[in-house]
Amino acid sequence: MAFVTGVAAVGARGVKISDAIKGAEEATSKFGKGSKEAAVAWDTVEELEAEASHQKASNAKKDPLEEYCDDAPEADECRTYDN
């Protein structure tokens, strides 16, 4: 099953994850655990959660060294070596 840390999390399509979970629970109750409808509903929940997670990761702030290396990639601290 799916787990949500931020209940108010919203996917890119503007659908709240909590609403998608509610819909998946309803589909499971109405059509049964192993039904195609329930599987599709839970897949939607998973996709929305993954999307929210990816958006959160892409919005993460860079650390000061990363910012420095973006500005001065030739600096000694920013060099990378191939082994």
mmCIF file of the N, C-alpha and C atoms, coordinates in Angstrom:
data_MODEL
# 
_entry.id   MODEL 
# 
loop_
_atom_site.group_PDB 
_atom_site.id 
_atom_site.type_symbol 
_atom_site.label_atom_id 
_atom_site.label_alt_id 
_atom_site.label_comp_id 
_atom_site.label_asym_id 
_atom_site.label_entity_id 
_atom_site.label_seq_id 
_atom_site.pdbx_PDB_ins_code 
_atom_site.Cartn_x 
_atom_site.Cartn_y 
_atom_site.Cartn_z 
_atom_site.occupancy 
_atom_site.B_iso_or_equiv 
_atom_site.pdbx_formal_charge 
_atom_site.auth_seq_id 
_atom_site.auth_comp_id 
_atom_site.auth_asym_id 
_atom_site.auth_atom_id 
_atom_site.pdbx_PDB_model_num 
ATOM 1   N N  . MET A 1 1  ? 0.839   -1.185 0.000   1.00 0.00 ? 1  MET A N  1 
ATOM 2   C CA . MET A 1 1  ? 0.000   0.000  0.000   1.00 0.00 ? 1  MET A CA 1 
ATOM 3   C C  . MET A 1 1  ? 0.884   1.248  0.000   1.00 0.00 ? 1  MET A C  1 
ATOM 4   N N  . ALA A 1 2  ? 0.288   2.370  -0.199  1.00 0.00 ? 2  ALA A N  1 
ATOM 5   C CA . ALA A 1 2  ? 1.014   3.626  -0.310  1.00 0.00 ? 2  ALA A CA 1 
ATOM 6   C C  . ALA A 1 2  ? 1.045   4.353  1.029   1.00 0.00 ? 2  ALA A C  1 
ATOM 7   N N  . PHE A 1 3  ? 2.106   5.090  1.250   1.00 0.00 ? 3  PHE A N  1 
ATOM 8   C CA . PHE A 1 3  ? 2.243   5.878  2.461   1.00 0.00 ? 3  PHE A CA 1 
ATOM 9   C C  . PHE A 1 3  ? 2.485   7.323  2.068   1.00 0.00 ? 3  PHE A C  1 
ATOM 10  N N  . VAL A 1 4  ? 1.888   8.230  2.805   1.00 0.00 ? 4  VAL A N  1 
ATOM 11  C CA . VAL A 1 4  ? 2.012   9.653  2.500   1.00 0.00 ? 4  VAL A CA 1 
ATOM 12  C C  . VAL A 1 4  ? 2.542   10.355 3.731   1.00 0.00 ? 4  VAL A C  1 
ATOM 13  N N  . THR A 1 5  ? 3.617   11.116 3.565   1.00 0.00 ? 5  THR A N  1 
ATOM 14  C CA . THR A 1 5  ? 4.133   11.868 4.693   1.00 0.00 ? 5  THR A CA 1 
ATOM 15  C C  . THR A 1 5  ? 3.450   13.224 4.780   1.00 0.00 ? 5  THR A C  1 
ATOM 16  N N  . GLY A 1 6  ? 3.207   13.855 3.658   1.00 0.00 ? 6  GLY A N  1 
ATOM 17  C CA . GLY A 1 6  ? 2.512   15.136 3.641   1.00 0.00 ? 6  GLY A CA 1 
ATOM 18  C C  . GLY A 1 6  ? 1.132   14.945 3.052   1.00 0.00 ? 6  GLY A C  1 
ATOM 19  N N  . VAL A 1 7  ? 0.123   14.935 3.883   1.00 0.00 ? 7  VAL A N  1 
ATOM 20  C CA . VAL A 1 7  ? -1.232  14.648 3.414   1.00 0.00 ? 7  VAL A CA 1 
ATOM 21  C C  . VAL A 1 7  ? -1.691  15.688 2.408   1.00 0.00 ? 7  VAL A C  1 
ATOM 22  N N  . ALA A 1 8  ? -1.193  16.897 2.521   1.00 0.00 ? 8  ALA A N  1 
ATOM 23  C CA . ALA A 1 8  ? -1.621  17.953 1.609   1.00 0.00 ? 8  ALA A CA 1 
ATOM 24  C C  . ALA A 1 8  ? -0.768  17.993 0.342   1.00 0.00 ? 8  ALA A C  1 
ATOM 25  N N  . ALA A 1 9  ? 0.067   16.984 0.147   1.00 0.00 ? 9  ALA A N  1 
ATOM 26  C CA . ALA A 1 9  ? 0.916   16.961 -1.038  1.00 0.00 ? 9  ALA A CA 1 
ATOM 27  C C  . ALA A 1 9  ? 0.052   16.913 -2.291  1.00 0.00 ? 9  ALA A C  1 
ATOM 28  N N  . VAL A 1 10 ? 0.506   17.628 -3.304  1.00 0.00 ? 10 VAL A N  1 
ATOM 29  C CA . VAL A 1 10 ? -0.264  17.724 -4.543  1.00 0.00 ? 10 VAL A CA 1 
ATOM 30  C C  . VAL A 1 10 ? 0.626   17.308 -5.702  1.00 0.00 ? 10 VAL A C  1 
ATOM 31  N N  . GLY A 1 11 ? 0.110   16.472 -6.583  1.00 0.00 ? 11 GLY A N  1 
ATOM 32  C CA . GLY A 1 11 ? 0.834   16.060 -7.781  1.00 0.00 ? 11 GLY A CA 1 
ATOM 33  C C  . GLY A 1 11 ? 0.798   17.160 -8.819  1.00 0.00 ? 11 GLY A C  1 
ATOM 34  N N  . ALA A 1 12 ? 1.536   16.985 -9.900  1.00 0.00 ? 12 ALA A N  1 
ATOM 35  C CA . ALA A 1 12 ? 1.615   18.006 -10.950 1.00 0.00 ? 12 ALA A CA 1 
ATOM 36  C C  . ALA A 1 12 ? 0.271   18.235 -11.625 1.00 0.00 ? 12 ALA A C  1 
ATOM 37  N N  . ARG A 1 13 ? -0.585  17.235 -11.610 1.00 0.00 ? 13 ARG A N  1 
ATOM 38  C CA . ARG A 1 13 ? -1.896  17.393 -12.238 1.00 0.00 ? 13 ARG A CA 1 
ATOM 39  C C  . ARG A 1 13 ? -2.869  18.113 -11.309 1.00 0.00 ? 13 ARG A C  1 
ATOM 40  N N  . GLY A 1 14 ? -2.409  18.567 -10.160 1.00 0.00 ? 14 GLY A N  1 
ATOM 41  C CA . GLY A 1 14 ? -3.266  19.295 -9.240  1.00 0.00 ? 14 GLY A CA 1 
ATOM 42  C C  . GLY A 1 14 ? -4.138  18.396 -8.385  1.00 0.00 ? 14 GLY A C  1 
ATOM 43  N N  . VAL A 1 15 ? -3.885  17.112 -8.408  1.00 0.00 ? 15 VAL A N  1 
ATOM 44  C CA . VAL A 1 15 ? -4.689  16.174 -7.626  1.00 0.00 ? 15 VAL A CA 1 
ATOM 45  C C  . VAL A 1 15 ? -4.011  15.972 -6.279  1.00 0.00 ? 15 VAL A C  1 
ATOM 46  N N  . LYS A 1 16 ? -4.769  16.151 -5.216  1.00 0.00 ? 16 LYS A N  1 
ATOM 47  C CA . LYS A 1 16 ? -4.207  15.902 -3.898  1.00 0.00 ? 16 LYS A CA 1 
ATOM 48  C C  . LYS A 1 16 ? -4.006  14.407 -3.717  1.00 0.00 ? 16 LYS A C  1 
ATOM 49  N N  . ILE A 1 17 ? -2.885  14.060 -3.148  1.00 0.00 ? 17 ILE A N  1 
ATOM 50  C CA . ILE A 1 17 ? -2.588  12.654 -2.915  1.00 0.00 ? 17 ILE A CA 1 
ATOM 51  C C  . ILE A 1 17 ? -3.611  12.050 -1.969  1.00 0.00 ? 17 ILE A C  1 
ATOM 52  N N  . SER A 1 18 ? -4.046  12.819 -0.983  1.00 0.00 ? 18 SER A N  1 
ATOM 53  C CA . SER A 1 18 ? -5.044  12.296 -0.043  1.00 0.00 ? 18 SER A CA 1 
ATOM 54  C C  . SER A 1 18 ? -6.351  11.967 -0.761  1.00 0.00 ? 18 SER A C  1 
ATOM 55  N N  . ASP A 1 19 ? -6.718  12.768 -1.766  1.00 0.00 ? 19 ASP A N  1 
ATOM 56  C CA . ASP A 1 19 ? -7.926  12.481 -2.551  1.00 0.00 ? 19 ASP A CA 1 
ATOM 57  C C  . ASP A 1 19 ? -7.747  11.209 -3.378  1.00 0.00 ? 19 ASP A C  1 
ATOM 58  N N  . ALA A 1 20 ? -6.551  11.025 -3.917  1.00 0.00 ? 20 ALA A N  1 
ATOM 59  C CA . ALA A 1 20 ? -6.275  9.822  -4.703  1.00 0.00 ? 20 ALA A CA 1 
ATOM 60  C C  . ALA A 1 20 ? -6.323  8.580  -3.820  1.00 0.00 ? 20 ALA A C  1 
ATOM 61  N N  . ILE A 1 21 ? -5.828  8.695  -2.595  1.00 0.00 ? 21 ILE A N  1 
ATOM 62  C CA . ILE A 1 21 ? -5.875  7.566  -1.660  1.00 0.00 ? 21 ILE A CA 1 
ATOM 63  C C  . ILE A 1 21 ? -7.316  7.233  -1.321  1.00 0.00 ? 21 ILE A C  1 
ATOM 64  N N  . LYS A 1 22 ? -8.096  8.275  -1.074  1.00 0.00 ? 22 LYS A N  1 
ATOM 65  C CA . LYS A 1 22 ? -9.512  8.060  -0.768  1.00 0.00 ? 22 LYS A CA 1 
ATOM 66  C C  . LYS A 1 22 ? -10.207 7.342  -1.926  1.00 0.00 ? 22 LYS A C  1 
ATOM 67  N N  . GLY A 1 23 ? -9.919  7.768  -3.147  1.00 0.00 ? 23 GLY A N  1 
ATOM 68  C CA . GLY A 1 23 ? -10.500 7.130  -4.323  1.00 0.00 ? 23 GLY A CA 1 
ATOM 69  C C  . GLY A 1 23 ? -10.051 5.680  -4.469  1.00 0.00 ? 23 GLY A C  1 
ATOM 70  N N  . ALA A 1 24 ? -8.786  5.417  -4.157  1.00 0.00 ? 24 ALA A N  1 
ATOM 71  C CA . ALA A 1 24 ? -8.269  4.049  -4.246  1.00 0.00 ? 24 ALA A CA 1 
ATOM 72  C C  . ALA A 1 24 ? -8.915  3.152  -3.194  1.00 0.00 ? 24 ALA A C  1 
ATOM 73  N N  . GLU A 1 25 ? -9.113  3.697  -2.000  1.00 0.00 ? 25 GLU A N  1 
ATOM 74  C CA . GLU A 1 25 ? -9.783  2.919  -0.950  1.00 0.00 ? 25 GLU A CA 1 
ATOM 75  C C  . GLU A 1 25 ? -11.225 2.606  -1.349  1.00 0.00 ? 25 GLU A C  1 
ATOM 76  N N  . GLU A 1 26 ? -11.894 3.581  -1.949  1.00 0.00 ? 26 GLU A N  1 
ATOM 77  C CA . GLU A 1 26 ? -13.274 3.362  -2.404  1.00 0.00 ? 26 GLU A CA 1 
ATOM 78  C C  . GLU A 1 26 ? -13.321 2.307  -3.509  1.00 0.00 ? 26 GLU A C  1 
ATOM 79  N N  . ALA A 1 27 ? -12.374 2.372  -4.442  1.00 0.00 ? 27 ALA A N  1 
ATOM 80  C CA . ALA A 1 27 ? -12.329 1.383  -5.524  1.00 0.00 ? 27 ALA A CA 1 
ATOM 81  C C  . ALA A 1 27 ? -12.063 -0.013 -4.971  1.00 0.00 ? 27 ALA A C  1 
ATOM 82  N N  . THR A 1 28 ? -11.204 -0.093 -3.960  1.00 0.00 ? 28 THR A N  1 
ATOM 83  C CA . THR A 1 28 ? -10.911 -1.383 -3.343  1.00 0.00 ? 28 THR A CA 1 
ATOM 84  C C  . THR A 1 28 ? -12.143 -1.937 -2.653  1.00 0.00 ? 28 THR A C  1 
ATOM 85  N N  . SER A 1 29 ? -12.868 -1.074 -1.943  1.00 0.00 ? 29 SER A N  1 
ATOM 86  C CA . SER A 1 29 ? -14.088 -1.518 -1.261  1.00 0.00 ? 29 SER A CA 1 
ATOM 87  C C  . SER A 1 29 ? -15.163 -1.944 -2.253  1.00 0.00 ? 29 SER A C  1 
ATOM 88  N N  . LYS A 1 30 ? -15.315 -1.178 -3.322  1.00 0.00 ? 30 LYS A N  1 
ATOM 89  C CA . LYS A 1 30 ? -16.391 -1.422 -4.280  1.00 0.00 ? 30 LYS A CA 1 
ATOM 90  C C  . LYS A 1 30 ? -16.114 -2.622 -5.192  1.00 0.00 ? 30 LYS A C  1 
ATOM 91  N N  . PHE A 1 31 ? -14.877 -2.723 -5.700  1.00 0.00 ? 31 PHE A N  1 
ATOM 92  C CA . PHE A 1 31 ? -14.569 -3.735 -6.707  1.00 0.00 ? 31 PHE A CA 1 
ATOM 93  C C  . PHE A 1 31 ? -13.762 -4.917 -6.174  1.00 0.00 ? 31 PHE A C  1 
ATOM 94  N N  . GLY A 1 32 ? -13.204 -4.785 -4.978  1.00 0.00 ? 32 GLY A N  1 
ATOM 95  C CA . GLY A 1 32 ? -12.406 -5.873 -4.410  1.00 0.00 ? 32 GLY A CA 1 
ATOM 96  C C  . GLY A 1 32 ? -10.917 -5.601 -4.511  1.00 0.00 ? 32 GLY A C  1 
ATOM 97  N N  . LYS A 1 33 ? -10.180 -6.247 -3.615  1.00 0.00 ? 33 LYS A N  1 
ATOM 98  C CA . LYS A 1 33 ? -8.740  -6.032 -3.494  1.00 0.00 ? 33 LYS A CA 1 
ATOM 99  C C  . LYS A 1 33 ? -7.966  -6.331 -4.782  1.00 0.00 ? 33 LYS A C  1 
ATOM 100 N N  . GLY A 1 34 ? -8.293  -7.414 -5.446  1.00 0.00 ? 34 GLY A N  1 
ATOM 101 C CA . GLY A 1 34 ? -7.537  -7.819 -6.625  1.00 0.00 ? 34 GLY A CA 1 
ATOM 102 C C  . GLY A 1 34 ? -8.102  -7.326 -7.942  1.00 0.00 ? 34 GLY A C  1 
ATOM 103 N N  . SER A 1 35 ? -9.037  -6.391 -7.886  1.00 0.00 ? 35 SER A N  1 
ATOM 104 C CA . SER A 1 35 ? -9.685  -5.925 -9.116  1.00 0.00 ? 35 SER A CA 1 
ATOM 105 C C  . SER A 1 35 ? -8.777  -5.005 -9.924  1.00 0.00 ? 35 SER A C  1 
ATOM 106 N N  . LYS A 1 36 ? -9.067  -4.926 -11.211 1.00 0.00 ? 36 LYS A N  1 
ATOM 107 C CA . LYS A 1 36 ? -8.316  -4.050 -12.106 1.00 0.00 ? 36 LYS A CA 1 
ATOM 108 C C  . LYS A 1 36 ? -8.515  -2.585 -11.705 1.00 0.00 ? 36 LYS A C  1 
ATOM 109 N N  . GLU A 1 37 ? -9.743  -2.238 -11.315 1.00 0.00 ? 37 GLU A N  1 
ATOM 110 C CA . GLU A 1 37 ? -10.049 -0.851 -10.933 1.00 0.00 ? 37 GLU A CA 1 
ATOM 111 C C  . GLU A 1 37 ? -9.242  -0.426 -9.708  1.00 0.00 ? 37 GLU A C  1 
ATOM 112 N N  . ALA A 1 38 ? -9.153  -1.318 -8.721  1.00 0.00 ? 38 ALA A N  1 
ATOM 113 C CA . ALA A 1 38 ? -8.383  -1.002 -7.514  1.00 0.00 ? 38 ALA A CA 1 
ATOM 114 C C  . ALA A 1 38 ? -6.898  -0.869 -7.844  1.00 0.00 ? 38 ALA A C  1 
ATOM 115 N N  . ALA A 1 39 ? -6.399  -1.760 -8.688  1.00 0.00 ? 39 ALA A N  1 
ATOM 116 C CA . ALA A 1 39 ? -4.986  -1.706 -9.064  1.00 0.00 ? 39 ALA A CA 1 
ATOM 117 C C  . ALA A 1 39 ? -4.654  -0.396 -9.774  1.00 0.00 ? 39 ALA A C  1 
ATOM 118 N N  . VAL A 1 40 ? -5.525  0.025  -10.675 1.00 0.00 ? 40 VAL A N  1 
ATOM 119 C CA . VAL A 1 40 ? -5.304  1.282  -11.396 1.00 0.00 ? 40 VAL A CA 1 
ATOM 120 C C  . VAL A 1 40 ? -5.330  2.461  -10.425 1.00 0.00 ? 40 VAL A C  1 
ATOM 121 N N  . ALA A 1 41 ? -6.273  2.442  -9.490  1.00 0.00 ? 41 ALA A N  1 
ATOM 122 C CA . ALA A 1 41 ? -6.380  3.537  -8.516  1.00 0.00 ? 41 ALA A CA 1 
ATOM 123 C C  . ALA A 1 41 ? -5.131  3.614  -7.641  1.00 0.00 ? 41 ALA A C  1 
ATOM 124 N N  . TRP A 1 42 ? -4.625  2.456  -7.181  1.00 0.00 ? 42 TRP A N  1 
ATOM 125 C CA . TRP A 1 42 ? -3.424  2.467  -6.343  1.00 0.00 ? 42 TRP A CA 1 
ATOM 126 C C  . TRP A 1 42 ? -2.181  2.822  -7.158  1.00 0.00 ? 42 TRP A C  1 
ATOM 127 N N  . ASP A 1 43 ? -2.147  2.457  -8.427  1.00 0.00 ? 43 ASP A N  1 
ATOM 128 C CA . ASP A 1 43 ? -1.039  2.876  -9.292  1.00 0.00 ? 43 ASP A CA 1 
ATOM 129 C C  . ASP A 1 43 ? -1.007  4.392  -9.422  1.00 0.00 ? 43 ASP A C  1 
ATOM 130 N N  . THR A 1 44 ? -2.181  4.991  -9.513  1.00 0.00 ? 44 THR A N  1 
ATOM 131 C CA . THR A 1 44 ? -2.271  6.448  -9.592  1.00 0.00 ? 44 THR A CA 1 
ATOM 132 C C  . THR A 1 44 ? -1.710  7.086  -8.328  1.00 0.00 ? 44 THR A C  1 
ATOM 133 N N  . VAL A 1 45 ? -2.048  6.517  -7.174  1.00 0.00 ? 45 VAL A N  1 
ATOM 134 C CA . VAL A 1 45 ? -1.521  7.027  -5.901  1.00 0.00 ? 45 VAL A CA 1 
ATOM 135 C C  . VAL A 1 45 ? 0.005   6.940  -5.910  1.00 0.00 ? 45 VAL A C  1 
ATOM 136 N N  . GLU A 1 46 ? 0.544   5.802  -6.322  1.00 0.00 ? 46 GLU A N  1 
ATOM 137 C CA . GLU A 1 46 ? 2.001   5.630  -6.369  1.00 0.00 ? 46 GLU A CA 1 
ATOM 138 C C  . GLU A 1 46 ? 2.656   6.652  -7.288  1.00 0.00 ? 46 GLU A C  1 
ATOM 139 N N  . GLU A 1 47 ? 2.060   6.875  -8.452  1.00 0.00 ? 47 GLU A N  1 
ATOM 140 C CA . GLU A 1 47 ? 2.622   7.833  -9.396  1.00 0.00 ? 47 GLU A CA 1 
ATOM 141 C C  . GLU A 1 47 ? 2.618   9.247  -8.826  1.00 0.00 ? 47 GLU A C  1 
ATOM 142 N N  . LEU A 1 48 ? 1.531   9.625  -8.169  1.00 0.00 ? 48 LEU A N  1 
ATOM 143 C CA . LEU A 1 48 ? 1.457   10.963 -7.575  1.00 0.00 ? 48 LEU A CA 1 
ATOM 144 C C  . LEU A 1 48 ? 2.482   11.125 -6.462  1.00 0.00 ? 48 LEU A C  1 
ATOM 145 N N  . GLU A 1 49 ? 2.645   10.080 -5.637  1.00 0.00 ? 49 GLU A N  1 
ATOM 146 C CA . GLU A 1 49 ? 3.631   10.157 -4.559  1.00 0.00 ? 49 GLU A CA 1 
ATOM 147 C C  . GLU A 1 49 ? 5.048   10.245 -5.113  1.00 0.00 ? 49 GLU A C  1 
ATOM 148 N N  . ALA A 1 50 ? 5.337   9.464  -6.144  1.00 0.00 ? 50 ALA A N  1 
ATOM 149 C CA . ALA A 1 50 ? 6.668   9.508  -6.749  1.00 0.00 ? 50 ALA A CA 1 
ATOM 150 C C  . ALA A 1 50 ? 6.935   10.881 -7.358  1.00 0.00 ? 50 ALA A C  1 
ATOM 151 N N  . GLU A 1 51 ? 5.935   11.419 -8.018  1.00 0.00 ? 51 GLU A N  1 
ATOM 152 C CA . GLU A 1 51 ? 6.062   12.737 -8.631  1.00 0.00 ? 51 GLU A CA 1 
ATOM 153 C C  . GLU A 1 51 ? 6.316   13.806 -7.571  1.00 0.00 ? 51 GLU A C  1 
ATOM 154 N N  . ALA A 1 52 ? 5.575   13.745 -6.471  1.00 0.00 ? 52 ALA A N  1 
ATOM 155 C CA . ALA A 1 52 ? 5.763   14.710 -5.382  1.00 0.00 ? 52 ALA A CA 1 
ATOM 156 C C  . ALA A 1 52 ? 7.158   14.571 -4.788  1.00 0.00 ? 52 ALA A C  1 
ATOM 157 N N  . SER A 1 53 ? 7.633   13.350 -4.658  1.00 0.00 ? 53 SER A N  1 
ATOM 158 C CA . SER A 1 53 ? 8.968   13.110 -4.124  1.00 0.00 ? 53 SER A CA 1 
ATOM 159 C C  . SER A 1 53 ? 10.042  13.673 -5.048  1.00 0.00 ? 53 SER A C  1 
ATOM 160 N N  . HIS A 1 54 ? 9.878   13.462 -6.344  1.00 0.00 ? 54 HIS A N  1 
ATOM 161 C CA . HIS A 1 54 ? 10.845  13.981 -7.311  1.00 0.00 ? 54 HIS A CA 1 
ATOM 162 C C  . HIS A 1 54 ? 10.847  15.507 -7.327  1.00 0.00 ? 54 HIS A C  1 
ATOM 163 N N  . GLN A 1 55 ? 9.677   16.104 -7.213  1.00 0.00 ? 55 GLN A N  1 
ATOM 164 C CA . GLN A 1 55 ? 9.600   17.568 -7.185  1.00 0.00 ? 55 GLN A CA 1 
ATOM 165 C C  . GLN A 1 55 ? 10.288  18.108 -5.939  1.00 0.00 ? 55 GLN A C  1 
ATOM 166 N N  . LYS A 1 56 ? 10.087  17.431 -4.820  1.00 0.00 ? 56 LYS A N  1 
ATOM 167 C CA . LYS A 1 56 ? 10.714  17.860 -3.571  1.00 0.00 ? 56 LYS A CA 1 
ATOM 168 C C  . LYS A 1 56 ? 12.231  17.760 -3.687  1.00 0.00 ? 56 LYS A C  1 
ATOM 169 N N  . ALA A 1 57 ? 12.724  16.680 -4.283  1.00 0.00 ? 57 ALA A N  1 
ATOM 170 C CA . ALA A 1 57 ? 14.163  16.489 -4.441  1.00 0.00 ? 57 ALA A CA 1 
ATOM 171 C C  . ALA A 1 57 ? 14.757  17.522 -5.395  1.00 0.00 ? 57 ALA A C  1 
ATOM 172 N N  . SER A 1 58 ? 14.041  17.865 -6.447  1.00 0.00 ? 58 SER A N  1 
ATOM 173 C CA . SER A 1 58 ? 14.572  18.832 -7.405  1.00 0.00 ? 58 SER A CA 1 
ATOM 174 C C  . SER A 1 58 ? 14.551  20.250 -6.843  1.00 0.00 ? 58 SER A C  1 
ATOM 175 N N  . ASN A 1 59 ? 13.712  20.494 -5.858  1.00 0.00 ? 59 ASN A N  1 
ATOM 176 C CA . ASN A 1 59 ? 13.647  21.815 -5.239  1.00 0.00 ? 59 ASN A CA 1 
ATOM 177 C C  . ASN A 1 59 ? 14.610  21.946 -4.066  1.00 0.00 ? 59 ASN A C  1 
ATOM 178 N N  . ALA A 1 60 ? 15.322  20.869 -3.753  1.00 0.00 ? 60 ALA A N  1 
ATOM 179 C CA . ALA A 1 60 ? 16.245  20.901 -2.622  1.00 0.00 ? 60 ALA A CA 1 
ATOM 180 C C  . ALA A 1 60 ? 17.351  21.917 -2.893  1.00 0.00 ? 60 ALA A C  1 
ATOM 181 N N  . LYS A 1 61 ? 17.737  22.619 -1.840  1.00 0.00 ? 61 LYS A N  1 
ATOM 182 C CA . LYS A 1 61 ? 18.773  23.628 -1.963  1.00 0.00 ? 61 LYS A CA 1 
ATOM 183 C C  . LYS A 1 61 ? 20.140  22.977 -2.119  1.00 0.00 ? 61 LYS A C  1 
ATOM 184 N N  . LYS A 1 62 ? 20.984  23.600 -2.899  1.00 0.00 ? 62 LYS A N  1 
ATOM 185 C CA . LYS A 1 62 ? 22.356  23.123 -3.041  1.00 0.00 ? 62 LYS A CA 1 
ATOM 186 C C  . LYS A 1 62 ? 23.156  23.534 -1.816  1.00 0.00 ? 62 LYS A C  1 
ATOM 187 N N  . ASP A 1 63 ? 24.164  22.721 -1.492  1.00 0.00 ? 63 ASP A N  1 
ATOM 188 C CA . ASP A 1 63 ? 25.027  23.113 -0.385  1.00 0.00 ? 63 ASP A CA 1 
ATOM 189 C C  . ASP A 1 63 ? 26.005  24.184 -0.883  1.00 0.00 ? 63 ASP A C  1 
ATOM 190 N N  . PRO A 1 64 ? 26.660  24.883 0.023   1.00 0.00 ? 64 PRO A N  1 
ATOM 191 C CA . PRO A 1 64 ? 27.534  25.993 -0.378  1.00 0.00 ? 64 PRO A CA 1 
ATOM 192 C C  . PRO A 1 64 ? 28.651  25.587 -1.345  1.00 0.00 ? 64 PRO A C  1 
ATOM 193 N N  . LEU A 1 65 ? 29.210  24.377 -1.186  1.00 0.00 ? 65 LEU A N  1 
ATOM 194 C CA . LEU A 1 65 ? 30.273  23.949 -2.093  1.00 0.00 ? 65 LEU A CA 1 
ATOM 195 C C  . LEU A 1 65 ? 29.739  23.783 -3.513  1.00 0.00 ? 65 LEU A C  1 
ATOM 196 N N  . GLU A 1 66 ? 28.549  23.224 -3.653  1.00 0.00 ? 66 GLU A N  1 
ATOM 197 C CA . GLU A 1 66 ? 27.953  23.074 -4.985  1.00 0.00 ? 66 GLU A CA 1 
ATOM 198 C C  . GLU A 1 66 ? 27.723  24.432 -5.639  1.00 0.00 ? 66 GLU A C  1 
ATOM 199 N N  . GLU A 1 67 ? 27.246  25.391 -4.863  1.00 0.00 ? 67 GLU A N  1 
ATOM 200 C CA . GLU A 1 67 ? 27.028  26.734 -5.403  1.00 0.00 ? 67 GLU A CA 1 
ATOM 201 C C  . GLU A 1 67 ? 28.351  27.370 -5.826  1.00 0.00 ? 67 GLU A C  1 
ATOM 202 N N  . TYR A 1 68 ? 29.386  27.193 -4.983  1.00 0.00 ? 68 TYR A N  1 
ATOM 203 C CA . TYR A 1 68 ? 30.708  27.729 -5.295  1.00 0.00 ? 68 TYR A CA 1 
ATOM 204 C C  . TYR A 1 68 ? 31.248  27.114 -6.584  1.00 0.00 ? 68 TYR A C  1 
ATOM 205 N N  . CYS A 1 69 ? 31.094  25.798 -6.715  1.00 0.00 ? 69 CYS A N  1 
ATOM 206 C CA . CYS A 1 69 ? 31.610  25.103 -7.901  1.00 0.00 ? 69 CYS A CA 1 
ATOM 207 C C  . CYS A 1 69 ? 30.831  25.466 -9.161  1.00 0.00 ? 69 CYS A C  1 
ATOM 208 N N  . ASP A 1 70 ? 29.565  25.808 -9.012  1.00 0.00 ? 70 ASP A N  1 
ATOM 209 C CA . ASP A 1 70 ? 28.809  26.288 -10.167 1.00 0.00 ? 70 ASP A CA 1 
ATOM 210 C C  . ASP A 1 70 ? 29.388  27.605 -10.671 1.00 0.00 ? 70 ASP A C  1 
ATOM 211 N N  . ASP A 1 71 ? 29.824  28.452 -9.725  1.00 0.00 ? 71 ASP A N  1 
ATOM 212 C CA . ASP A 1 71 ? 30.382  29.755 -10.085 1.00 0.00 ? 71 ASP A CA 1 
ATOM 213 C C  . ASP A 1 71 ? 31.845  29.665 -10.515 1.00 0.00 ? 71 ASP A C  1 
ATOM 214 N N  . ALA A 1 72 ? 32.596  28.721 -9.936  1.00 0.00 ? 72 ALA A N  1 
ATOM 215 C CA . ALA A 1 72 ? 34.027  28.610 -10.226 1.00 0.00 ? 72 ALA A CA 1 
ATOM 216 C C  . ALA A 1 72 ? 34.414  27.146 -10.441 1.00 0.00 ? 72 ALA A C  1 
ATOM 217 N N  . PRO A 1 73 ? 34.001  26.555 -11.557 1.00 0.00 ? 73 PRO A N  1 
ATOM 218 C CA . PRO A 1 73 ? 34.261  25.131 -11.771 1.00 0.00 ? 73 PRO A CA 1 
ATOM 219 C C  . PRO A 1 73 ? 35.746  24.778 -11.896 1.00 0.00 ? 73 PRO A C  1 
ATOM 220 N N  . GLU A 1 74 ? 36.588  25.773 -12.180 1.00 0.00 ? 74 GLU A N  1 
ATOM 221 C CA . GLU A 1 74 ? 38.017  25.505 -12.331 1.00 0.00 ? 74 GLU A CA 1 
ATOM 222 C C  . GLU A 1 74 ? 38.764  25.503 -10.996 1.00 0.00 ? 74 GLU A C  1 
ATOM 223 N N  . ALA A 1 75 ? 38.111  25.829 -9.902  1.00 0.00 ? 75 ALA A N  1 
ATOM 224 C CA . ALA A 1 75 ? 38.751  25.867 -8.587  1.00 0.00 ? 75 ALA A CA 1 
ATOM 225 C C  . ALA A 1 75 ? 39.205  24.470 -8.171  1.00 0.00 ? 75 ALA A C  1 
ATOM 226 N N  . ASP A 1 76 ? 40.291  24.416 -7.392  1.00 0.00 ? 76 ASP A N  1 
ATOM 227 C CA . ASP A 1 76 ? 40.836  23.130 -6.943  1.00 0.00 ? 76 ASP A CA 1 
ATOM 228 C C  . ASP A 1 76 ? 39.801  22.297 -6.194  1.00 0.00 ? 76 ASP A C  1 
ATOM 229 N N  . GLU A 1 77 ? 38.976  22.950 -5.389  1.00 0.00 ? 77 GLU A N  1 
ATOM 230 C CA . GLU A 1 77 ? 37.979  22.236 -4.591  1.00 0.00 ? 77 GLU A CA 1 
ATOM 231 C C  . GLU A 1 77 ? 36.926  21.547 -5.454  1.00 0.00 ? 77 GLU A C  1 
ATOM 232 N N  . CYS A 1 78 ? 36.793  21.989 -6.694  1.00 0.00 ? 78 CYS A N  1 
ATOM 233 C CA . CYS A 1 78 ? 35.721  21.504 -7.564  1.00 0.00 ? 78 CYS A CA 1 
ATOM 234 C C  . CYS A 1 78 ? 36.189  20.483 -8.591  1.00 0.00 ? 78 CYS A C  1 
ATOM 235 N N  . ARG A 1 79 ? 37.454  20.162 -8.577  1.00 0.00 ? 79 ARG A N  1 
ATOM 236 C CA . ARG A 1 79 ? 37.975  19.234 -9.578  1.00 0.00 ? 79 ARG A CA 1 
ATOM 237 C C  . ARG A 1 79 ? 37.507  17.814 -9.297  1.00 0.00 ? 79 ARG A C  1 
ATOM 238 N N  . THR A 1 80 ? 37.245  17.107 -10.359 1.00 0.00 ? 80 THR A N  1 
ATOM 239 C CA . THR A 1 80 ? 36.919  15.684 -10.249 1.00 0.00 ? 80 THR A CA 1 
ATOM 240 C C  . THR A 1 80 ? 37.945  14.914 -11.062 1.00 0.00 ? 80 THR A C  1 
ATOM 241 N N  . TYR A 1 81 ? 38.250  13.724 -10.605 1.00 0.00 ? 81 TYR A N  1 
ATOM 242 C CA . TYR A 1 81 ? 39.280  12.919 -11.245 1.00 0.00 ? 81 TYR A CA 1 
ATOM 243 C C  . TYR A 1 81 ? 38.704  11.593 -11.698 1.00 0.00 ? 81 TYR A C  1 
ATOM 244 N N  . ASP A 1 82 ? 39.147  11.145 -12.869 1.00 0.00 ? 82 ASP A N  1 
ATOM 245 C CA . ASP A 1 82 ? 38.754  9.831  -13.373 1.00 0.00 ? 82 ASP A CA 1 
ATOM 246 C C  . ASP A 1 82 ? 39.802  8.824  -12.928 1.00 0.00 ? 82 ASP A C  1 
ATOM 247 N N  . ASN A 1 83 ? 39.354  7.726  -12.413 1.00 0.00 ? 83 ASN A N  1 
ATOM 248 C CA . ASN A 1 83 ? 40.304  6.688  -11.978 1.00 0.00 ? 83 ASN A CA 1 
ATOM 249 C C  . ASN A 1 83 ? 40.461  5.641  -13.029 1.00 0.00 ? 83 ASN A C  1 
# 
